Amino acid sequence: MNFNKGEIICIDKPYRMSSFGALAHIRFLISKRMGVKRVKTGHAGTLDPLATGVLILCTGKATKRIDELQAHTKEYTATLQLGATTPSFDMEHTVDHTYPTAHITRELIEETLPKFVGEIQQVPPAYSACKINGDRAYKLMREGQDVPLKAKTLRVDEIEMTHFDEEAMQLSVRVVCGKGTYIRALARDIGEALGSGAYLTALRRTRVGDVRVEDCITLDDFPQWLAEQDIEENTEEN
């Protein structure tokens, strides 16, 4: 392996860790193993801290492939709590509104989900890394500023119900989608389409392109994996 010439590392990002936090941890371990100050490292697509799953990291010259890797189709599994919303559309914030759910049935869900397949318009979450005049939307929100985000055209290839608990009003789905899709915003929109509200209680990215979560290395296993690699002694960084 030559981390400066470029390697692609697939990580199963843990819960409550930012994508940058995972990247920084891996970069530190690689740099330490190589005996250098810092190995150039980037990630191909952010995962929210409350999400887990496939996070692709690129080192050295492989960082030039980030745009290509970000464009790959992604697959997620998600659990939605129906009947309520939060400002971030997930459990990062507490519930701000509740809505009726007595009318929601499995049949209504099965009729509603296909409306989100194909090209759709989606307004990104205000608590997101979207940029507004150079500032991150979530930063502006935390400062109490208005965040006017415009709808974007996205592609959803598949969405299917995998489980519905009618008593708890929890819906589990599998989603296959293109670049730029916010599953949190999809949860919001599904809730509205059901005549209620919804927010995410769990999100896992199970695939990016041909990389499945089963192929990924956990952060706990990474030190052992790294120790077993044959690393070329090359300090070139450009």
C-alpha positions as CSV (number, residue, x, y, z in Angstrom):
1,M,0.0,0.0,0.0
2,N,1.1,3.5,-0.7
3,F,-1.1,6.1,1.0
4,N,0.7,9.0,-0.7
5,K,0.3,7.7,-4.2
6,G,-3.3,7.1,-3.2
7,E,-5.5,4.5,-1.5
8,I,-9.3,4.2,-1.1
9,I,-10.4,3.1,2.4
10,C,-14.0,2.1,3.2
11,I,-15.1,2.7,6.8
12,D,-18.3,1.8,8.6
13,K,-18.8,5.2,10.4
14,P,-20.0,4.8,14.0
15,Y,-23.0,6.5,15.5
16,R,-22.5,10.0,17.0
17,M,-19.2,10.7,15.2
18,S,-19.0,13.3,12.4
19,S,-17.6,12.3,9.0
20,F,-14.7,14.7,9.6
21,G,-14.1,13.1,13.0
22,A,-13.8,9.7,11.5
23,L,-11.5,11.0,8.7
24,A,-9.3,12.8,11.2
25,H,-9.0,9.6,13.4
26,I,-8.0,7.5,10.4
27,R,-5.6,10.1,9.1
28,F,-3.9,10.3,12.5
29,L,-3.4,6.5,12.6
30,I,-2.0,6.3,9.0
31,S,0.3,9.3,9.5
32,K,1.6,7.8,12.8
33,R,2.2,4.4,11.1
34,M,4.1,6.1,8.3
35,G,6.0,8.3,10.6
36,V,4.9,11.5,8.8
37,K,3.2,14.6,10.1
38,R,0.1,14.4,7.9
39,V,-1.2,12.3,5.0
40,K,-3.5,14.1,2.6
41,T,-7.0,12.6,3.2
42,G,-10.6,13.4,2.1
43,H,-14.0,11.8,2.2
44,A,-16.4,11.1,-0.6
45,G,-19.7,12.1,0.8
46,T,-20.7,13.3,4.3
47,L,-22.8,11.3,6.7
48,D,-24.6,13.0,9.5
49,P,-23.3,12.3,13.0
50,L,-26.4,10.3,13.9
51,A,-26.1,8.2,10.8
52,T,-23.9,5.1,10.4
53,G,-22.5,3.1,7.5
54,V,-20.4,3.4,4.4
55,L,-17.9,6.3,4.5
56,I,-15.3,6.3,1.7
57,L,-12.0,7.9,2.5
58,C,-9.3,8.7,-0.1
59,T,-5.7,9.3,0.6
60,G,-2.9,11.1,-1.4
61,K,-3.5,11.3,-5.1
62,A,-6.7,9.3,-4.8
63,T,-8.4,12.4,-3.4
64,K,-8.7,13.5,-7.1
65,R,-11.3,10.8,-7.4
66,I,-13.6,12.2,-4.7
67,D,-16.0,13.9,-7.2
68,E,-16.3,10.6,-9.1
69,L,-17.0,8.6,-6.0
70,Q,-19.5,11.1,-4.7
71,A,-21.6,10.7,-7.9
72,H,-22.2,7.0,-7.2
73,T,-25.6,5.7,-6.4
74,K,-26.2,5.2,-2.6
75,E,-28.5,2.9,-0.6
76,Y,-29.8,3.6,2.8
77,T,-32.0,2.0,5.4
78,A,-34.0,4.4,7.6
79,T,-36.5,4.4,10.4
80,L,-39.1,7.2,10.6
81,Q,-41.1,8.2,13.6
82,L,-44.5,9.4,12.2
83,G,-46.7,11.9,13.9
84,A,-44.0,14.4,14.9
85,T,-41.3,16.7,13.6
86,T,-38.0,18.1,14.8
87,P,-36.1,21.2,13.5
88,S,-33.3,19.0,12.1
89,F,-35.7,16.2,10.9
90,D,-33.8,13.7,13.1
91,M,-33.0,13.2,16.8
92,E,-30.3,15.9,16.9
93,H,-33.1,18.2,18.1
94,T,-36.2,17.5,20.2
95,V,-39.8,17.3,18.9
96,D,-41.2,20.7,18.1
97,H,-44.6,19.7,16.7
98,T,-46.9,16.7,16.8
99,Y,-49.5,15.6,14.3
100,P,-52.5,13.2,14.0
101,T,-51.7,9.6,12.9
102,A,-55.0,7.7,13.4
103,H,-55.6,7.9,9.6
104,I,-52.2,6.4,8.7
105,T,-52.4,2.8,7.5
106,R,-50.0,0.4,5.7
107,E,-52.2,0.8,2.6
108,L,-51.8,4.7,2.7
109,I,-48.0,4.3,3.1
110,E,-47.9,1.9,0.1
111,E,-49.8,4.4,-2.0
112,T,-47.6,7.3,-0.9
113,L,-44.1,6.1,-1.2
114,P,-44.1,5.6,-5.0
115,K,-44.7,9.4,-5.3
116,F,-41.0,9.9,-4.2
117,V,-39.5,7.6,-6.9
118,G,-37.9,9.3,-10.0
119,E,-36.9,12.9,-10.3
120,I,-38.1,14.8,-7.3
121,Q,-37.8,18.3,-5.9
122,Q,-36.3,18.5,-2.4
123,V,-35.5,21.4,-0.2
124,P,-32.4,20.6,1.9
125,P,-32.6,20.7,5.7
126,A,-31.8,24.1,7.2
127,Y,-29.5,22.2,9.6
128,S,-27.2,20.9,6.9
129,A,-23.8,21.6,5.4
130,C,-25.4,23.5,2.4
131,K,-23.6,26.8,1.8
132,I,-25.4,30.2,1.7
133,N,-23.1,33.0,0.5
134,G,-20.1,30.9,1.8
135,D,-21.5,30.1,5.2
136,R,-22.8,26.7,6.2
137,A,-26.6,26.6,6.7
138,Y,-26.4,24.9,10.1
139,K,-24.0,27.6,11.4
140,L,-26.5,30.3,10.3
141,M,-29.3,28.4,12.0
142,R,-27.4,28.2,15.2
143,E,-26.8,31.9,15.1
144,G,-30.6,32.5,14.8
145,Q,-30.5,33.6,11.2
146,D,-33.0,32.8,8.5
147,V,-31.8,30.1,6.1
148,P,-33.6,30.4,2.7
149,L,-32.8,27.2,0.8
150,K,-34.1,26.4,-2.7
151,A,-35.4,23.1,-3.9
152,K,-33.1,20.9,-5.8
153,T,-33.8,18.3,-8.4
154,L,-32.7,14.8,-7.2
155,R,-33.1,11.2,-8.3
156,V,-34.6,8.5,-6.2
157,D,-34.4,5.1,-7.9
158,E,-36.1,2.9,-5.3
159,I,-38.0,3.4,-2.0
160,E,-39.7,0.5,-0.3
161,M,-41.3,-0.1,3.1
162,T,-39.5,-2.8,5.0
163,H,-41.5,-2.6,8.2
164,F,-44.4,-0.7,9.7
165,D,-45.3,-0.7,13.4
166,E,-48.8,0.6,13.4
167,E,-48.9,0.9,17.2
168,A,-45.6,2.8,17.6
169,M,-46.2,4.6,14.3
170,Q,-42.6,3.7,13.2
171,L,-41.9,3.2,9.5
172,S,-38.7,1.5,8.1
173,V,-37.7,2.0,4.5
174,R,-34.9,1.2,2.1
175,V,-33.9,4.0,-0.3
176,V,-31.7,3.9,-3.4
177,C,-30.9,7.4,-4.6
178,G,-28.5,9.7,-6.4
179,K,-26.1,12.3,-5.2
180,G,-27.3,15.1,-2.9
181,T,-30.3,13.4,-1.5
182,Y,-31.0,14.1,2.2
183,I,-32.9,11.2,3.8
184,R,-33.8,13.5,6.6
185,A,-35.6,15.8,4.2
186,L,-37.2,12.8,2.5
187,A,-38.6,11.8,5.9
188,R,-40.0,15.3,6.3
189,D,-41.7,15.1,2.9
190,I,-43.1,11.6,3.4
191,G,-44.6,12.8,6.7
192,E,-46.3,15.7,5.0
193,A,-47.5,13.5,2.1
194,L,-49.1,11.2,4.7
195,G,-51.0,14.2,6.2
196,S,-48.8,14.1,9.3
197,G,-45.2,14.7,10.3
198,A,-42.1,12.5,10.4
199,Y,-38.5,12.6,11.5
200,L,-35.6,10.1,11.4
201,T,-34.8,7.9,14.4
202,A,-32.2,5.8,12.6
203,L,-30.2,6.0,9.4
204,R,-27.6,3.7,7.9
205,R,-25.8,4.0,4.5
206,T,-25.6,0.4,3.3
207,R,-24.0,1.0,-0.1
208,V,-22.1,3.5,-2.2
209,G,-21.7,2.3,-5.8
210,D,-20.4,-1.3,-5.5
211,V,-19.1,-0.8,-1.9
212,R,-21.4,-2.4,0.7
213,V,-21.3,-1.9,4.4
214,E,-20.2,-5.5,4.8
215,D,-17.0,-4.6,2.9
216,C,-16.1,-1.8,5.3
217,I,-13.7,-1.7,8.2
218,T,-15.0,-0.5,11.6
219,L,-13.0,2.2,13.5
220,D,-12.3,-0.4,16.2
221,D,-10.8,-2.9,13.7
222,F,-8.9,-0.3,11.7
223,P,-5.7,-0.3,13.9
224,Q,-5.3,-4.1,13.5
225,W,-6.1,-3.8,9.8
226,L,-3.5,-1.1,9.4
227,A,-0.9,-3.1,11.3
228,E,-1.3,-6.0,8.8
229,Q,-0.7,-3.9,5.7
230,D,2.5,-3.8,3.8
231,I,3.2,-0.1,3.4
232,E,5.6,1.3,0.9
233,E,8.2,3.7,2.2
234,N,7.3,6.7,0.0
235,T,7.0,10.2,1.5
236,E,6.0,11.9,-1.7
237,E,2.9,14.0,-1.2
238,N,2.2,15.5,-4.6
